[in-house]
Amino acid sequence: MDANIIIGKPLVKPEELYTDEIIHLHTEERFLPNILVKIGIFKSVNEVRKNRSDLFKELNDLDFIHLKIGKHHIWIVVGE
């Protein structure tokens, strides 16, 4: 499963960043473990903390992030 996620209001149009125009989640949530649970990568926030403590963080800065978790590729645009 690949996922495209937009957080907040991006400075760049998502169409300019993604080749696949499917947006799987548009949210104001900035706590990465909650997002990963919402899209079904992990079963719980506790599982994220135990298995991937590097992903246990808040996304507050403008950014474009690519994560590879197992076979899953996740692209995240963090906007304002």
Biopython code that builds the backbone (N, CA, C, O; Angstrom):
import numpy as np
from Bio.PDB.StructureBuilder import StructureBuilder

atoms = [
    (1, "MET", "N", (0.841, -1.184, 0.000)),
    (1, "MET", "CA", (0.000, 0.000, 0.000)),
    (1, "MET", "C", (0.881, 1.241, 0.000)),
    (1, "MET", "O", (1.765, 1.389, 0.844)),
    (2, "ASP", "N", (0.639, 2.103, -0.927)),
    (2, "ASP", "CA", (1.285, 3.404, -0.947)),
    (2, "ASP", "C", (0.252, 4.433, -0.518)),
    (2, "ASP", "O", (-0.935, 4.284, -0.809)),
    (3, "ALA", "N", (0.698, 5.478, 0.173)),
    (3, "ALA", "CA", (-0.237, 6.492, 0.646)),
    (3, "ALA", "C", (0.331, 7.883, 0.440)),
    (3, "ALA", "O", (1.520, 8.119, 0.657)),
    (4, "ASN", "N", (-0.519, 8.792, 0.022)),
    (4, "ASN", "CA", (-0.197, 10.211, -0.091)),
    (4, "ASN", "C", (-1.013, 10.931, 0.971)),
    (4, "ASN", "O", (-2.234, 10.789, 1.028)),
    (5, "ILE", "N", (-0.340, 11.699, 1.806)),
    (5, "ILE", "CA", (-1.001, 12.373, 2.925)),
    (5, "ILE", "C", (-0.678, 13.855, 2.874)),
    (5, "ILE", "O", (0.471, 14.245, 2.663)),
    (6, "ILE", "N", (-1.691, 14.670, 3.068)),
    (6, "ILE", "CA", (-1.500, 16.119, 3.144)),
    (6, "ILE", "C", (-1.928, 16.573, 4.527)),
    (6, "ILE", "O", (-3.022, 16.251, 4.992)),
    (7, "ILE", "N", (-1.053, 17.325, 5.176)),
    (7, "ILE", "CA", (-1.341, 17.872, 6.499)),
    (7, "ILE", "C", (-1.434, 19.379, 6.365)),
    (7, "ILE", "O", (-0.510, 20.028, 5.874)),
    (8, "GLY", "N", (-2.558, 19.932, 6.805)),
    (8, "GLY", "CA", (-2.733, 21.378, 6.746)),
    (8, "GLY", "C", (-2.900, 21.878, 5.330)),
    (8, "GLY", "O", (-3.413, 21.170, 4.464)),
    (9, "LYS", "N", (-2.461, 23.112, 5.100)),
    (9, "LYS", "CA", (-2.555, 23.741, 3.788)),
    (9, "LYS", "C", (-1.148, 23.805, 3.186)),
    (9, "LYS", "O", (-0.318, 24.588, 3.647)),
    (10, "PRO", "N", (-0.871, 22.990, 2.162)),
    (10, "PRO", "CA", (0.475, 22.984, 1.580)),
    (10, "PRO", "C", (0.768, 24.264, 0.797)),
    (10, "PRO", "O", (-0.142, 24.901, 0.265)),
    (11, "LEU", "N", (2.039, 24.628, 0.735)),
    (11, "LEU", "CA", (2.454, 25.810, -0.014)),
    (11, "LEU", "C", (2.474, 25.544, -1.515)),
    (11, "LEU", "O", (2.376, 26.473, -2.317)),
    (12, "VAL", "N", (2.604, 24.268, -1.892)),
    (12, "VAL", "CA", (2.660, 23.852, -3.293)),
    (12, "VAL", "C", (1.450, 22.974, -3.569)),
    (12, "VAL", "O", (1.014, 22.219, -2.700)),
    (13, "LYS", "N", (0.910, 23.071, -4.773)),
    (13, "LYS", "CA", (-0.211, 22.211, -5.133)),
    (13, "LYS", "C", (0.246, 20.754, -5.100)),
    (13, "LYS", "O", (1.304, 20.431, -5.639)),
    (14, "PRO", "N", (-0.535, 19.870, -4.476)),
    (14, "PRO", "CA", (-0.148, 18.460, -4.397)),
    (14, "PRO", "C", (0.084, 17.829, -5.771)),
    (14, "PRO", "O", (0.907, 16.922, -5.894)),
    (15, "GLU", "N", (-0.620, 18.289, -6.800)),
    (15, "GLU", "CA", (-0.452, 17.739, -8.143)),
    (15, "GLU", "C", (0.974, 17.946, -8.658)),
    (15, "GLU", "O", (1.450, 17.183, -9.499)),
    (16, "GLU", "N", (1.653, 18.983, -8.151)),
    (16, "GLU", "CA", (3.022, 19.257, -8.579)),
    (16, "GLU", "C", (4.030, 18.324, -7.900)),
    (16, "GLU", "O", (5.160, 18.179, -8.366)),
    (17, "LEU", "N", (3.615, 17.697, -6.801)),
    (17, "LEU", "CA", (4.519, 16.831, -6.052)),
    (17, "LEU", "C", (4.306, 15.355, -6.340)),
    (17, "LEU", "O", (5.269, 14.592, -6.423)),
    (18, "TYR", "N", (3.062, 14.949, -6.491)),
    (18, "TYR", "CA", (2.735, 13.542, -6.632)),
    (18, "TYR", "C", (2.530, 13.168, -8.086)),
    (18, "TYR", "O", (1.897, 13.909, -8.838)),
    (19, "THR", "N", (3.060, 12.020, -8.487)),
    (19, "THR", "CA", (2.738, 11.501, -9.818)),
    (19, "THR", "C", (1.383, 10.812, -9.763)),
    (19, "THR", "O", (0.619, 10.851, -10.727)),
    (20, "ASP", "N", (1.087, 10.175, -8.621)),
    (20, "ASP", "CA", (-0.212, 9.553, -8.397)),
    (20, "ASP", "C", (-1.085, 10.611, -7.731)),
    (20, "ASP", "O", (-0.774, 11.068, -6.631)),
    (21, "GLU", "N", (-2.165, 10.999, -8.382)),
    (21, "GLU", "CA", (-2.967, 12.107, -7.867)),
    (21, "GLU", "C", (-3.944, 11.702, -6.767)),
    (21, "GLU", "O", (-4.752, 12.519, -6.326)),
    (22, "ILE", "N", (-3.877, 10.459, -6.325)),
    (22, "ILE", "CA", (-4.795, 10.002, -5.279)),
    (22, "ILE", "C", (-4.273, 10.456, -3.920)),
    (22, "ILE", "O", (-3.162, 10.109, -3.520)),
    (23, "ILE", "N", (-5.081, 11.227, -3.229)),
    (23, "ILE", "CA", (-4.756, 11.655, -1.874)),
    (23, "ILE", "C", (-5.514, 10.723, -0.933)),
    (23, "ILE", "O", (-6.745, 10.696, -0.942)),
    (24, "HIS", "N", (-4.794, 9.971, -0.133)),
    (24, "HIS", "CA", (-5.427, 9.011, 0.749)),
    (24, "HIS", "C", (-5.927, 9.643, 2.046)),
    (24, "HIS", "O", (-6.850, 9.129, 2.678)),
    (25, "LEU", "N", (-5.320, 10.748, 2.433)),
    (25, "LEU", "CA", (-5.732, 11.384, 3.678)),
    (25, "LEU", "C", (-5.364, 12.865, 3.627)),
    (25, "LEU", "O", (-4.224, 13.223, 3.330)),
    (26, "HIS", "N", (-6.330, 13.708, 3.918)),
    (26, "HIS", "CA", (-6.098, 15.146, 4.071)),
    (26, "HIS", "C", (-6.538, 15.458, 5.491)),
    (26, "HIS", "O", (-7.713, 15.302, 5.820)),
    (27, "THR", "N", (-5.619, 15.893, 6.330)),
    (27, "THR", "CA", (-5.905, 16.028, 7.748)),
    (27, "THR", "C", (-5.221, 17.247, 8.351)),
    (27, "THR", "O", (-4.313, 17.827, 7.757)),
    (28, "GLU", "N", (-5.664, 17.614, 9.514)),
    (28, "GLU", "CA", (-4.995, 18.638, 10.311)),
    (28, "GLU", "C", (-4.166, 17.984, 11.428)),
    (28, "GLU", "O", (-3.441, 18.670, 12.149)),
    (29, "GLU", "N", (-4.275, 16.672, 11.564)),
    (29, "GLU", "CA", (-3.519, 15.906, 12.570)),
    (29, "GLU", "C", (-2.031, 16.014, 12.265)),
    (29, "GLU", "O", (-1.617, 15.852, 11.117)),
    (30, "ARG", "N", (-1.224, 16.288, 13.289)),
    (30, "ARG", "CA", (0.214, 16.449, 13.070)),
    (30, "ARG", "C", (1.042, 15.443, 13.865)),
    (30, "ARG", "O", (2.269, 15.446, 13.768)),
    (31, "PHE", "N", (0.395, 14.587, 14.645)),
    (31, "PHE", "CA", (1.102, 13.554, 15.403)),
    (31, "PHE", "C", (1.204, 12.326, 14.516)),
    (31, "PHE", "O", (0.208, 11.647, 14.269)),
    (32, "LEU", "N", (2.415, 12.038, 14.034)),
    (32, "LEU", "CA", (2.634, 11.000, 13.034)),
    (32, "LEU", "C", (2.067, 9.630, 13.430)),
    (32, "LEU", "O", (1.458, 8.983, 12.579)),
    (33, "PRO", "N", (2.230, 9.154, 14.664)),
    (33, "PRO", "CA", (1.647, 7.853, 15.012)),
    (33, "PRO", "C", (0.129, 7.791, 14.806)),
    (33, "PRO", "O", (-0.383, 6.760, 14.370)),
    (34, "ASN", "N", (-0.589, 8.857, 15.107)),
    (34, "ASN", "CA", (-2.043, 8.864, 14.881)),
    (34, "ASN", "C", (-2.369, 8.731, 13.396)),
    (34, "ASN", "O", (-3.329, 8.054, 13.028)),
    (35, "ILE", "N", (-1.581, 9.369, 12.553)),
    (35, "ILE", "CA", (-1.787, 9.288, 11.104)),
    (35, "ILE", "C", (-1.533, 7.868, 10.620)),
    (35, "ILE", "O", (-2.308, 7.338, 9.824)),
    (36, "LEU", "N", (-0.449, 7.245, 11.094)),
    (36, "LEU", "CA", (-0.104, 5.892, 10.668)),
    (36, "LEU", "C", (-1.152, 4.873, 11.109)),
    (36, "LEU", "O", (-1.407, 3.898, 10.403)),
    (37, "VAL", "N", (-1.747, 5.091, 12.252)),
    (37, "VAL", "CA", (-2.840, 4.221, 12.717)),
    (37, "VAL", "C", (-4.083, 4.454, 11.858)),
    (37, "VAL", "O", (-4.767, 3.502, 11.482)),
    (38, "LYS", "N", (-4.371, 5.713, 11.551)),
    (38, "LYS", "CA", (-5.562, 6.055, 10.766)),
    (38, "LYS", "C", (-5.534, 5.429, 9.371)),
    (38, "LYS", "O", (-6.574, 5.007, 8.865)),
    (39, "ILE", "N", (-4.350, 5.364, 8.741)),
    (39, "ILE", "CA", (-4.275, 4.785, 7.400)),
    (39, "ILE", "C", (-4.024, 3.278, 7.428)),
    (39, "ILE", "O", (-3.956, 2.643, 6.376)),
    (40, "GLY", "N", (-3.886, 2.704, 8.619)),
    (40, "GLY", "CA", (-3.810, 1.250, 8.745)),
    (40, "GLY", "C", (-2.430, 0.632, 8.684)),
    (40, "GLY", "O", (-2.318, -0.584, 8.528)),
    (41, "ILE", "N", (-1.382, 1.418, 8.801)),
    (41, "ILE", "CA", (-0.024, 0.867, 8.786)),
    (41, "ILE", "C", (0.278, 0.170, 10.113)),
    (41, "ILE", "O", (0.885, -0.900, 10.132)),
    (42, "PHE", "N", (-0.144, 0.772, 11.210)),
    (42, "PHE", "CA", (0.013, 0.199, 12.543)),
    (42, "PHE", "C", (-1.365, 0.037, 13.179)),
    (42, "PHE", "O", (-2.319, 0.723, 12.812)),
    (43, "LYS", "N", (-1.450, -0.891, 14.149)),
    (43, "LYS", "CA", (-2.727, -1.131, 14.828)),
    (43, "LYS", "C", (-2.987, -0.134, 15.948)),
    (43, "LYS", "O", (-4.139, 0.155, 16.269)),
    (44, "SER", "N", (-1.906, 0.400, 16.554)),
    (44, "SER", "CA", (-2.083, 1.337, 17.662)),
    (44, "SER", "C", (-0.876, 2.260, 17.773)),
    (44, "SER", "O", (0.198, 1.977, 17.241)),
    (45, "VAL", "N", (-1.076, 3.362, 18.473)),
    (45, "VAL", "CA", (0.017, 4.309, 18.732)),
    (45, "VAL", "C", (1.088, 3.623, 19.575)),
    (45, "VAL", "O", (2.281, 3.868, 19.396)),
    (46, "ASN", "N", (0.658, 2.771, 20.485)),
    (46, "ASN", "CA", (1.602, 2.037, 21.331)),
    (46, "ASN", "C", (2.521, 1.143, 20.491)),
    (46, "ASN", "O", (3.704, 1.009, 20.803)),
    (47, "GLU", "N", (1.989, 0.538, 19.440)),
    (47, "GLU", "CA", (2.787, -0.293, 18.545)),
    (47, "GLU", "C", (3.849, 0.540, 17.826)),
    (47, "GLU", "O", (4.967, 0.068, 17.618)),
    (48, "VAL", "N", (3.512, 1.763, 17.449)),
    (48, "VAL", "CA", (4.487, 2.655, 16.818)),
    (48, "VAL", "C", (5.616, 2.952, 17.812)),
    (48, "VAL", "O", (6.793, 2.891, 17.456)),
    (49, "ARG", "N", (5.256, 3.271, 19.049)),
    (49, "ARG", "CA", (6.254, 3.611, 20.067)),
    (49, "ARG", "C", (7.194, 2.430, 20.325)),
    (49, "ARG", "O", (8.402, 2.620, 20.470)),
    (50, "LYS", "N", (6.647, 1.213, 20.383)),
    (50, "LYS", "CA", (7.468, 0.033, 20.669)),
    (50, "LYS", "C", (8.355, -0.369, 19.499)),
    (50, "LYS", "O", (9.520, -0.712, 19.697)),
    (51, "ASN", "N", (7.816, -0.331, 18.274)),
    (51, "ASN", "CA", (8.528, -0.874, 17.118)),
    (51, "ASN", "C", (9.306, 0.150, 16.301)),
    (51, "ASN", "O", (10.344, -0.186, 15.731)),
    (52, "ARG", "N", (8.835, 1.375, 16.231)),
    (52, "ARG", "CA", (9.496, 2.411, 15.421)),
    (52, "ARG", "C", (9.503, 3.733, 16.185)),
    (52, "ARG", "O", (8.789, 4.670, 15.828)),
    (53, "SER", "N", (10.307, 3.797, 17.223)),
    (53, "SER", "CA", (10.347, 5.007, 18.052)),
    (53, "SER", "C", (10.803, 6.232, 17.255)),
    (53, "SER", "O", (10.534, 7.362, 17.661)),
    (54, "ASP", "N", (11.494, 6.020, 16.118)),
    (54, "ASP", "CA", (11.917, 7.145, 15.279)),
    (54, "ASP", "C", (10.721, 7.845, 14.628)),
    (54, "ASP", "O", (10.832, 8.994, 14.200)),
    (55, "LEU", "N", (9.573, 7.149, 14.553)),
    (55, "LEU", "CA", (8.368, 7.734, 13.952)),
    (55, "LEU", "C", (7.452, 8.368, 14.995)),
    (55, "LEU", "O", (6.396, 8.896, 14.647)),
    (56, "PHE", "N", (7.836, 8.323, 16.251)),
    (56, "PHE", "CA", (7.015, 8.861, 17.331)),
    (56, "PHE", "C", (7.325, 10.350, 17.474)),
    (56, "PHE", "O", (8.068, 10.758, 18.366)),
    (57, "LYS", "N", (6.735, 11.169, 16.567)),
    (57, "LYS", "CA", (7.035, 12.600, 16.578)),
    (57, "LYS", "C", (5.873, 13.413, 16.022)),
    (57, "LYS", "O", (4.957, 12.885, 15.391)),
    (58, "GLU", "N", (5.941, 14.683, 16.274)),
    (58, "GLU", "CA", (4.973, 15.674, 15.811)),
    (58, "GLU", "C", (5.531, 16.325, 14.541)),
    (58, "GLU", "O", (6.714, 16.664, 14.491)),
    (59, "LEU", "N", (4.694, 16.502, 13.519)),
    (59, "LEU", "CA", (5.123, 17.122, 12.262)),
    (59, "LEU", "C", (4.638, 18.566, 12.228)),
    (59, "LEU", "O", (3.517, 18.842, 11.801)),
    (60, "ASN", "N", (5.482, 19.478, 12.677)),
    (60, "ASN", "CA", (5.094, 20.887, 12.766)),
    (60, "ASN", "C", (5.765, 21.777, 11.727)),
    (60, "ASN", "O", (5.264, 22.864, 11.439)),
    (61, "ASP", "N", (6.880, 21.345, 11.162)),
    (61, "ASP", "CA", (7.611, 22.160, 10.196)),
    (61, "ASP", "C", (7.178, 21.838, 8.777)),
    (61, "ASP", "O", (6.839, 20.695, 8.470)),
    (62, "LEU", "N", (7.188, 22.847, 7.907)),
    (62, "LEU", "CA", (6.881, 22.625, 6.494)),
    (62, "LEU", "C", (7.873, 21.615, 5.938)),
    (62, "LEU", "O", (9.082, 21.743, 6.133)),
    (63, "ASP", "N", (7.348, 20.604, 5.242)),
    (63, "ASP", "CA", (8.237, 19.550, 4.782)),
    (63, "ASP", "C", (7.542, 18.670, 3.755)),
    (63, "ASP", "O", (6.320, 18.711, 3.612)),
    (64, "PHE", "N", (8.331, 17.877, 3.043)),
    (64, "PHE", "CA", (7.851, 16.806, 2.175)),
    (64, "PHE", "C", (8.636, 15.577, 2.593)),
    (64, "PHE", "O", (9.858, 15.541, 2.451)),
    (65, "ILE", "N", (7.947, 14.573, 3.106)),
    (65, "ILE", "CA", (8.593, 13.425, 3.737)),
    (65, "ILE", "C", (8.233, 12.154, 2.989)),
    (65, "ILE", "O", (7.080, 11.952, 2.608)),
    (66, "HIS", "N", (9.219, 11.303, 2.783)),
    (66, "HIS", "CA", (8.978, 9.954, 2.246)),
    (66, "HIS", "C", (9.363, 8.963, 3.330)),
    (66, "HIS", "O", (10.485, 8.993, 3.836)),
    (67, "LEU", "N", (8.433, 8.082, 3.688)),
    (67, "LEU", "CA", (8.702, 7.030, 4.661)),
    (67, "LEU", "C", (8.544, 5.683, 3.989)),
    (67, "LEU", "O", (7.649, 5.495, 3.165)),
    (68, "LYS", "N", (9.413, 4.743, 4.338)),
    (68, "LYS", "CA", (9.247, 3.366, 3.901)),
    (68, "LYS", "C", (9.111, 2.536, 5.164)),
    (68, "LYS", "O", (10.041, 2.453, 5.966)),
    (69, "ILE", "N", (7.957, 1.926, 5.336)),
    (69, "ILE", "CA", (7.680, 1.098, 6.497)),
    (69, "ILE", "C", (7.316, -0.279, 5.966)),
    (69, "ILE", "O", (6.215, -0.478, 5.453)),
    (70, "GLY", "N", (8.228, -1.222, 6.084)),
    (70, "GLY", "CA", (8.018, -2.539, 5.484)),
    (70, "GLY", "C", (7.918, -2.382, 3.978)),
    (70, "GLY", "O", (8.822, -1.839, 3.342)),
    (71, "LYS", "N", (6.815, -2.860, 3.404)),
    (71, "LYS", "CA", (6.587, -2.732, 1.963)),
    (71, "LYS", "C", (5.809, -1.468, 1.610)),
    (71, "LYS", "O", (5.536, -1.213, 0.437)),
    (72, "HIS", "N", (5.454, -0.684, 2.615)),
    (72, "HIS", "CA", (4.627, 0.499, 2.415)),
    (72, "HIS", "C", (5.487, 1.738, 2.146)),
    (72, "HIS", "O", (6.483, 1.977, 2.828)),
    (73, "HIS", "N", (5.089, 2.510, 1.156)),
    (73, "HIS", "CA", (5.711, 3.808, 0.883)),
    (73, "HIS", "C", (4.681, 4.879, 1.192)),
    (73, "HIS", "O", (3.546, 4.818, 0.719)),
    (74, "ILE", "N", (5.085, 5.862, 1.992)),
    (74, "ILE", "CA", (4.173, 6.926, 2.403)),
    (74, "ILE", "C", (4.835, 8.263, 2.109)),
    (74, "ILE", "O", (5.962, 8.518, 2.532)),
    (75, "TRP", "N", (4.125, 9.107, 1.383)),
    (75, "TRP", "CA", (4.606, 10.458, 1.094)),
    (75, "TRP", "C", (3.706, 11.429, 1.850)),
    (75, "TRP", "O", (2.481, 11.363, 1.756)),
    (76, "ILE", "N", (4.340, 12.339, 2.606)),
    (76, "ILE", "CA", (3.597, 13.278, 3.442)),
    (76, "ILE", "C", (4.013, 14.696, 3.093)),
    (76, "ILE", "O", (5.201, 15.019, 3.092)),
    (77, "VAL", "N", (3.042, 15.534, 2.798)),
    (77, "VAL", "CA", (3.270, 16.961, 2.610)),
    (77, "VAL", "C", (2.774, 17.651, 3.871)),
    (77, "VAL", "O", (1.600, 17.540, 4.226)),
    (78, "VAL", "N", (3.667, 18.364, 4.546)),
    (78, "VAL", "CA", (3.304, 19.090, 5.754)),
    (78, "VAL", "C", (3.199, 20.558, 5.385)),
    (78, "VAL", "O", (4.191, 21.182, 5.009)),
    (79, "GLY", "N", (1.994, 21.111, 5.491)),
    (79, "GLY", "CA", (1.753, 22.502, 5.158)),
    (79, "GLY", "C", (1.575, 23.354, 6.407)),
    (79, "GLY", "O", (1.893, 22.943, 7.523)),
    (80, "GLU", "N", (1.067, 24.531, 6.182)),
    (80, "GLU", "CA", (0.853, 25.491, 7.285)),
    (80, "GLU", "C", (-0.283, 25.058, 8.173)),
    (80, "GLU", "O", (-0.601, 25.743, 9.146)),
]
sb = StructureBuilder()
sb.init_structure("model")
sb.init_model(0)
sb.init_chain("A")
sb.init_seg("    ")
for serial, (resi, resn, name, xyz) in enumerate(atoms, 1):
    if name == "N":
        sb.init_residue(resn, " ", resi, " ")
    sb.init_atom(name, np.array(xyz, "f"), 0.0, 1.0, " ", f" {name:<3s}", serial, name[0])
structure = sb.get_structure()
